[in-house]
């Protein structure tokens, strides 16, 4: 793969705060710092779920040196006044690069545009993640303004009129177990609307957490037509589907785990370039918010600390996706699309042949809910360096 600095640590003259000798073996591999454009760090407003400090430590544990934090906070970063509160938390708590999103609408309520102009210089992009923008006219206005400002619109696509109280995929599992389902059209229908608006406005448009086969096809077709659109999916959509569901809140996320055909279409989209990057949608909650079963638990799982081992084990080692492709999706692709420069002297060191069991009690995140709990994976992060400083080292956690 072109321009991909992936090195054997024995041949790489990195100074790891004087600990280079510990990693000077061909058993270790060095990757550029991973970049996740979709995380929830919950601060300010919901620090009982996660803080900038704990979220960024979890990211470092997973090999990430840059993340972009979504705006479903309190206060919502919909103005300069509100954004500076989040920026202060980032300055005080982050151990890696944390870039905030600005909201598309005031309070993420979808009624009035946020102060896009005021926030543009300080945010990675604009998003109302957690909510789909329901009004066509508001999304058009947001796209027109963001185009002038040179910022992406990153959209959580969800048509509220099609939800009908659903909380898992509207598929075989929901019908067999008496659950209310979320139909696929609630996602792909709004993507279809948005790519049309993006074509008309010239906006740079990004689709968050793609989960359905129809979404992949809508985006593939839009790209072929020249629309400036990119998208992401998450490890859980690539590695699990509704057949893996259990009656446990750690299997509840939004979008939900879809059908097997959807998962296969997402992998195809990775391989043919329709899907541009992988993001975790790391969404921590308190334990009592996730222990209420599929129906009543909060939406969201954690993912920063397990993403690479899961992808390496489930896709690379099985010969489904090349390692170089996975690294591209985690590093250069998101940085290029979001205009994020790679920080100098920022990388992670991995022992790829070492196995471990995913154990949430070892997570640095305050959130512990993962559907992959108990799974045996390959790939252990030994250290992460950001800006020349060791921000994670195995054995210190």
Secondary structure, 3 states (H helix, E strand, C coil): CCCCCCEEHHHCCCCCCCCHHHHCCCCEEEEECEEEEEEECCCCCCCCCCCHHHHHHHHHHCCEEEEEECCCCCCCCCCHHHHHHHHHHHHHHCCCEEEECECCEHHHCCCCECCHHHHHHHCCCECCCCCCCCCHHHHHHHHHHHHHHCCCEEECCCCHHHCCCCCEECCHHHHHHCCCEECCHHHHHHHHHHHHHHHHHCCCEEECCCCCHHHHHHHHHHHHCCCCEEEEECHHHHHCCHHHCCCCHHHCCCCCCCCHHHHHHHHHHHHHCCCCEECCCEECCCHHHHCCHHHHCCCCCCCCCCHHHHHHHHHHCCCCCCHHHHHHHHCHHHHHHHCCCCCCCCEEEEEEEEEEECCHHHCCCCCCCCCCCCCEEEEEEEEEEECCEEEEECCCC
